[in-house]
Amino acid sequence: MRNQTSLSQNTPNDDYEIRSQAEMQRRFIDLQFQRSELEMKLKRVNEVLFLLGKEMEQNFSYNHLYK
């Protein structure tokens, strides 16, 4: 009888632990996905900035030589 009581007392705590770990895992996966999305956006922004810098250099060189 004593063992049954202690087992029933641990079950809600165990369920809480399982749910808590599952929620942490879900959040971790969600954050990994968001990180991946942000890394792709950052890569695109860097590409655009690099191209803009090249265009500005060409424009500066053109203006400096021909004006």
N, C-alpha and C positions, 0 to 999 in steps of 0.2 A: 504494500500500500504506500509506503513511504517513497519508493522509487517512482511509482506512477505519479505522485504529486510533484516530485522534482522535475520529471520529464514534461509534465503539462505546464509547469512554470517556465521552462526554458523554450518551449515552442514559440510563444509570441516574440520573444527576444530573437530567436533564430530567424523567424519570418522577417522581422524588422531588419536584421543584418542582411539577409538575402535580398530584400527589396532595396535596401540602401546601396548594396554593391551593384545591383542591376541598374539602378538610377545613375550611379557614378559612372558605370560603363557606358550607358546611353549618352550621358553628357560628354564624356571623353570622346566618343565617336563623333558626336555633333561638333565639338570644338575642333577635332582634326579636319573635318569636312570644311568648316569655316576657315581654318588656317590655309587649307589648300586653295580655296576660292580667293582668299586675300593675296596669297603668293602669286597666283596667276594674274590678278589685277595689278599687283605691284610690278610684275615683269612687264606687263603691257605699258604701264605708266613710264617705266624706265626706257623702254623702246621709243616711245613717243618723245620723251625728253631728249634722248640721244639724237633722234632725227631732227628735232627742233634746233638743237645746238649746231648740228651740221649745216642746217639751212641758214641759221643766223651767221655762221662763219662765212658761208658762201656769199651771203648778202653784204656783209661787211667788206669782204674782199672786193666784190664787184663795185660797191659804192666808193671804196677807197681808190680803186684804180681808174674808174671811169667818170668820176665826178670831181 
